[in-house]
Amino acid sequence: MLGLGNNLTKTYAKATWATQFLSFDGSNDKAQLTLNESIRTQLSGTNDSTDDIHNNITISMWVKPTWQFDESGANFIGLFILGDDSTVHEGIRLFYQFENGAGTFQNRLWGEARSDAGSNLKQTDYAVLNDDNSITGTGAGSADSALWDVNNVGNTNDNGLVNLVWTRGTGHWVIYWNGNAMTIVDGGNDTLSTDESQYDILELGTFSYQSSFHKYGVRDLAIFNRNLDATQIAELYNSGKFFDVRKHSAAEFLVYYCPLETDGTELIAGNDLTITGATFTSL
């Protein structure tokens, strides 16, 4: 399976890479799109066991923790969803979890791939931020003070953002914080029955199937149809400096890239995000 870059001569759109990020207020802000056929083909692969979206994908984004933990509020921040608009559980979900439903401390970054709601099959992995304090800088304890939020931002770049990357190969997620691989815990490894070619929506700022909205900042959303290695992940971090990801060494496998610098323009396949309510904020 070839990336779009193998077949097209790209003309780089002008953009500045160091001035703004997209900010969601957690009330009703969101960014959504319906994936076009070109991207869906690039992600679904030719062999379900080796190169589909569940076994060969990298998702990178810069995240600014603008939320504040509230014991009585939501127990997670939904960062990204890619899935089937007609099935509530089917798809890929990336999120940060404060607590579980019983109010027990979690402090986890999750990567989830789920099949349809009827079977509820899932392959999930997570990283505990306080267990990787040397990487995250959010604190080593299990008290609420170690939870990741606007008052405890951890290790960020000079602009207060963290480069989070989820890669997936051979049925498991690896999660990176600023180019460093975190310790992964297996949260469930069912055999999935999903037809990935049916994935047709991408969402930021909302998990619409739950009618939930989430407060955070984001920029430079990039999706590769390959499980990038540690060196390539470090290149995405780029010593904390934003750059045009189309110039990455693995750009031939870059199938979606939205800088979120001034608007929702997507620079690979022309599949722009529709932004509702969210605002662009200076770094």
C-alpha positions as CSV (number, residue, x, y, z in Angstrom):
1,M,0.0,0.0,0.0
2,L,1.5,3.3,-1.1
3,G,1.1,6.7,0.5
4,L,-0.4,9.5,-1.6
5,G,3.0,11.1,-1.8
6,N,4.3,8.3,-4.0
7,N,1.9,9.3,-6.8
8,L,1.4,13.0,-6.6
9,T,3.6,16.0,-7.1
10,K,2.8,18.2,-4.1
11,T,2.6,22.0,-4.1
12,Y,3.2,23.1,-0.6
13,A,0.5,25.5,0.6
14,K,1.9,28.5,2.5
15,A,1.5,28.4,6.2
16,T,3.3,29.7,9.3
17,W,4.2,27.0,11.8
18,A,4.6,28.9,15.1
19,T,1.8,31.3,15.9
20,Q,-1.5,29.6,16.9
21,F,-3.3,26.5,18.0
22,L,-7.0,25.5,17.9
23,S,-8.7,25.8,21.3
24,F,-11.9,23.9,22.3
25,D,-13.9,25.2,25.3
26,G,-15.4,21.9,26.3
27,S,-18.9,23.4,25.9
28,N,-20.0,22.9,22.3
29,D,-16.8,23.4,20.3
30,K,-15.8,20.7,17.8
31,A,-14.0,20.0,14.6
32,Q,-15.3,17.2,12.3
33,L,-15.0,15.8,8.8
34,T,-16.3,13.0,6.7
35,L,-13.3,11.1,5.3
36,N,-13.1,11.1,1.5
37,E,-12.7,7.8,-0.3
38,S,-9.0,8.5,-1.0
39,I,-8.1,8.6,2.7
40,R,-10.4,5.7,3.5
41,T,-8.6,3.6,0.9
42,Q,-5.2,4.6,2.2
43,L,-6.2,3.6,5.8
44,S,-8.1,0.4,5.1
45,G,-5.2,-1.4,3.5
46,T,-5.0,-4.5,1.3
47,N,-4.6,-7.2,3.9
48,D,-6.7,-7.1,7.0
49,S,-4.0,-9.0,9.0
50,T,-1.1,-6.7,8.3
51,D,-1.6,-3.3,6.9
52,D,-5.1,-2.1,7.8
53,I,-5.8,0.8,10.1
54,H,-5.7,-1.5,13.2
55,N,-2.3,-2.8,12.5
56,N,-0.4,-0.1,10.7
57,I,-1.1,3.5,11.8
58,T,0.5,6.5,13.5
59,I,-1.4,9.4,14.8
60,S,0.5,12.5,15.9
61,M,-0.8,15.7,17.5
62,W,0.4,18.5,19.7
63,V,-1.9,18.9,22.7
64,K,-2.2,21.9,25.1
65,P,-3.8,20.9,28.5
66,T,-6.2,23.7,29.0
67,W,-8.7,21.6,31.0
68,Q,-8.9,21.6,34.8
69,F,-9.6,18.5,36.8
70,D,-12.9,18.7,38.7
71,E,-13.9,15.8,41.0
72,S,-17.5,16.4,40.1
73,G,-17.0,16.8,36.4
74,A,-16.1,14.6,33.4
75,N,-13.6,11.7,34.1
76,F,-11.8,11.9,30.7
77,I,-10.7,14.2,27.9
78,G,-11.5,12.9,24.5
79,L,-8.7,13.9,22.1
80,F,-9.4,12.1,18.8
81,I,-11.9,9.7,17.3
82,L,-11.9,8.0,13.9
83,G,-14.8,5.7,13.2
84,D,-18.1,4.7,11.6
85,D,-20.7,7.4,12.0
86,S,-23.5,4.8,12.0
87,T,-22.0,2.6,14.9
88,V,-21.4,4.2,18.3
89,H,-18.6,2.0,19.5
90,E,-16.8,1.2,16.2
91,G,-13.5,3.0,15.6
92,I,-10.3,4.3,17.1
93,R,-10.5,6.5,20.2
94,L,-7.6,8.4,21.9
95,F,-8.2,10.0,25.2
96,Y,-6.8,11.0,28.6
97,Q,-8.6,9.6,31.7
98,F,-8.5,11.2,35.1
99,E,-10.6,8.6,37.0
100,N,-12.8,5.6,36.3
101,G,-16.6,5.7,36.8
102,A,-16.2,4.9,40.5
103,G,-13.9,7.9,41.1
104,T,-10.7,5.9,41.4
105,F,-7.4,7.6,40.3
106,Q,-6.4,6.5,36.8
107,N,-4.1,9.2,35.2
108,R,-3.9,7.3,31.9
109,L,-3.5,8.0,28.2
110,W,-5.4,5.4,26.2
111,G,-5.4,4.1,22.7
112,E,-8.5,2.1,21.8
113,A,-9.7,0.2,18.7
114,R,-13.2,-1.2,19.0
115,S,-15.5,-3.3,16.8
116,D,-19.2,-2.8,16.5
117,A,-21.4,-2.1,19.5
118,G,-23.0,-5.5,19.4
119,S,-19.9,-7.5,20.0
120,N,-18.0,-4.7,21.8
121,L,-14.7,-6.3,21.0
122,K,-11.7,-4.1,21.7
123,Q,-7.9,-3.8,21.6
124,T,-6.8,-1.2,24.1
125,D,-3.6,-0.2,25.7
126,Y,-2.7,2.6,28.1
127,A,0.1,4.4,29.8
128,V,0.0,5.7,33.3
129,L,1.5,9.2,33.5
130,N,2.7,9.0,37.1
131,D,4.5,5.7,36.4
132,D,6.5,7.6,33.6
133,N,7.1,10.8,35.5
134,S,10.7,11.0,34.1
135,I,9.0,11.4,30.7
136,T,5.8,13.3,31.5
137,G,7.0,15.5,34.4
138,T,3.4,15.4,35.9
139,G,4.4,13.9,39.2
140,A,5.2,10.4,40.5
141,G,2.5,10.0,43.1
142,S,-1.1,8.8,42.8
143,A,-2.7,11.8,44.4
144,D,-5.0,14.2,42.4
145,S,-2.1,16.6,42.3
146,A,-0.4,14.3,39.8
147,L,-3.3,14.4,37.3
148,W,-2.5,16.1,34.0
149,D,-4.3,19.5,33.6
150,V,-3.8,23.2,33.2
151,N,-2.3,23.5,36.7
152,N,0.1,20.5,36.1
153,V,1.1,20.6,32.5
154,G,4.2,18.4,32.8
155,N,7.0,18.4,30.3
156,T,6.0,20.6,27.4
157,N,7.7,22.6,24.6
158,D,8.3,26.3,25.0
159,N,4.8,27.0,23.9
160,G,3.2,24.8,26.5
161,L,2.2,21.9,24.2
162,V,3.0,18.2,24.4
163,N,3.7,16.1,21.2
164,L,1.5,13.0,21.7
165,V,2.0,10.1,19.2
166,W,0.1,6.8,19.1
167,T,1.5,4.1,16.9
168,R,-0.1,0.7,16.3
169,G,1.4,-2.5,14.9
170,T,0.8,-6.2,15.5
171,G,-2.4,-5.4,17.5
172,H,-0.9,-3.1,20.2
173,W,-0.5,0.6,20.7
174,V,2.7,2.4,21.7
175,I,2.2,5.9,23.1
176,Y,4.9,8.6,22.9
177,W,5.2,11.8,25.0
178,N,7.6,14.3,23.3
179,G,9.3,11.6,21.4
180,N,9.7,9.2,24.4
181,A,8.0,5.8,24.4
182,M,5.9,5.4,27.5
183,T,5.4,2.1,29.5
184,I,2.4,0.3,28.0
185,V,-0.2,-1.7,29.8
186,D,-2.4,-4.1,27.9
187,G,-6.0,-3.2,28.5
188,G,-7.7,-5.8,26.3
189,N,-6.8,-7.7,23.1
190,D,-9.8,-9.2,21.4
191,T,-9.8,-10.3,17.8
192,L,-11.6,-7.4,16.0
193,S,-14.3,-7.9,13.4
194,T,-14.4,-4.4,12.1
195,D,-14.5,-3.5,8.4
196,E,-12.1,-0.5,8.6
197,S,-13.2,0.7,5.1
198,Q,-16.4,1.8,6.7
199,Y,-14.6,4.4,8.9
200,D,-16.0,7.6,7.7
201,I,-15.7,10.3,10.4
202,L,-12.9,12.1,12.2
203,E,-13.6,14.2,15.3
204,L,-11.7,16.6,17.6
205,G,-13.2,18.3,20.6
206,T,-16.1,16.0,20.9
207,F,-17.1,12.3,21.1
208,S,-20.4,12.9,19.4
209,Y,-21.7,9.4,20.0
210,Q,-21.7,10.3,23.7
211,S,-22.8,13.9,23.1
212,S,-19.7,14.9,25.1
213,F,-17.4,17.9,24.5
214,H,-13.8,18.3,25.7
215,K,-11.6,21.3,26.6
216,Y,-8.1,21.3,25.2
217,G,-5.9,22.8,22.6
218,V,-4.5,21.1,19.5
219,R,-2.4,21.6,16.4
220,D,-0.5,19.7,13.7
221,L,-2.8,16.6,13.4
222,A,-0.9,14.1,11.2
223,I,-1.9,10.5,10.3
224,F,0.4,8.0,8.6
225,N,-0.6,4.6,7.2
226,R,2.5,3.1,8.7
227,N,3.7,2.1,12.2
228,L,6.5,4.6,12.5
229,D,9.6,3.7,14.5
230,A,11.2,5.5,17.4
231,T,13.6,7.5,15.2
232,Q,10.7,8.7,13.1
233,I,8.7,9.6,16.2
234,A,11.6,11.7,17.5
235,E,11.6,13.5,14.2
236,L,7.9,14.4,14.7
237,Y,8.8,15.9,18.1
238,N,11.6,17.8,16.4
239,S,13.2,19.0,19.7
240,G,9.9,20.7,20.6
241,K,9.7,22.9,17.4
242,F,6.7,22.9,15.1
243,F,7.4,22.1,11.4
244,D,5.8,21.2,8.2
245,V,5.1,17.5,8.6
246,R,5.0,17.1,4.8
247,K,8.8,17.4,5.0
248,H,9.1,14.4,7.4
249,S,11.3,11.5,6.2
250,A,8.2,9.2,6.2
251,A,6.0,11.7,4.3
252,E,5.3,9.2,1.6
253,F,3.0,7.5,4.1
254,L,1.4,10.7,5.3
255,V,-2.3,10.4,4.4
256,Y,-3.8,13.2,6.5
257,Y,-2.2,16.5,7.7
258,C,-4.0,19.5,9.2
259,P,-1.7,22.1,10.8
260,L,-4.6,23.8,12.6
261,E,-2.6,27.0,12.3
262,T,-5.2,29.4,11.0
263,D,-8.1,27.2,9.8
264,G,-9.2,23.6,9.1
265,T,-7.4,23.3,5.8
266,E,-6.0,19.8,5.2
267,L,-2.9,19.7,3.1
268,I,-2.6,16.1,1.7
269,A,-6.0,15.0,0.4
270,G,-8.0,18.2,0.6
271,N,-10.3,16.8,3.3
272,D,-10.7,19.9,5.4
273,L,-12.0,20.0,8.9
274,T,-15.2,21.8,9.6
275,I,-14.7,23.9,12.8
276,T,-17.7,24.8,15.0
277,G,-17.2,27.3,17.8
278,A,-13.5,26.6,18.5
279,T,-11.1,29.5,18.2
280,F,-7.5,29.9,17.1
281,T,-5.4,31.1,20.0
282,S,-2.0,32.7,19.9
283,L,0.9,30.6,21.3
